[in-house]
Structures are given as C-alpha cells and as structure tokens.
C-alpha cells in the first residue's frame, strides 16, 4: 500500500460533548435528589437501590488493530475532536 500512497492510522472513539440542555437537565436532577436527601434524611438514603453499569475499557492489541484505518499519505492523521450533537 505504500506504493499507492496509503498508510494505516489508528481511529479512536471520542465521547460526545453534552449540550447546555443536557447539562441543565442533569443539574436539575442532582439538585432535586439533594433536596430529597435533606428532607428525607437517613430514611431516604436507605431506600436507594443502586446498580452497577460500569464499562471498563482497556487497551487491547487486537482491538487496536481492528480500529486501524487506511488513509492517504496526504490526509491528516489527527482525527476531529468531539463535536456537540443532539441526542
């Protein structure tokens, strides 16, 4: 592929950026939760049910190989930064 002017570069996933609407919504939910906590006290905290939804990403050579992409030698290797999108 070098003769054709192409080379490999690594593609990386970038999380989307939150909009002001999302930030405001999260802040409102957090403030409401705090007010319930102050009003209900210890009894309120004992009624909370939590779950584990943790995603752990680790560097994996095989995974990195799958994320490689071909690009022309004249094309930029830096990927675009995250941009705001409505979700």
N, C-alpha and C positions, 0 to 999 in steps of 0.2 A: 504494500500500500504506500510505502514511502516514495516509490517512483511516481505515483499518481498525485502526490502532494497531500496525502491524508495522514493523520496521526490519531492516536487514542487520547482521550482525556476523561477524567472522572466526573460523572454527574452526581450532584449531591442534592438531596431533598432539603428544602428550606420551608419551615412552617409559615403559614400566612400571618400577616400582621392584623391585629384587631382594629376595627374601626372605632370611632368615638362612640357610636351607638352601642357596640358590644361592651366597651369599657364602662359606659354609664350603666348598662344593664347589670353587669357583674358587681359594680359598686353598690347599686341599689339592693341587690340580693344580699350582699355581705352586710350592709347596714341593717337590713331587716332581720337577718339572722342574729346580729349582735343585740338588737333591741329585744328579741325574743329571749335571748340568753339572760339579759339583765332582768327582764320581767319574771321569767320562769325559774331562774336560779339553778340550783343543783338538780331539781326535778326535771327541768327541761333538758339538761345535758345527759341525764340517764336515759332519756327516750330517743336519743340519736342512734340510728343504725348506720354503720359505715360499711363500705365495701372496698375491695382492692381492685383498682383498674389501672395498675401501673404497667406502663410499657417501657421495657428496658432495651435500648439499642446498644449493640456492641459492634465493634469493628470486626468484620469477618472477611477474610481474603476472598472467599467465594462470592460473597455478597458484593464486594467492591468490584470484582471482575464483571459481574452482571450489570453493574451500573456504569461501566465504561461505555463511551460513545465515540463514534468516529467523527472527526471534523477536519476540514481543510486546513492546511498549514497557515493560511492567511486569516482564518477565522479566530476570533478572540477565545482564549481558554477560560477566562473568568466568566462565570455564569451570572445572570442577572440577580440582583438582590431581591428579596421578597417584596412583593407589592401588595397594596391593600386590595382585597377583593371582597365583595359582599357574599355572605354565606347564608 
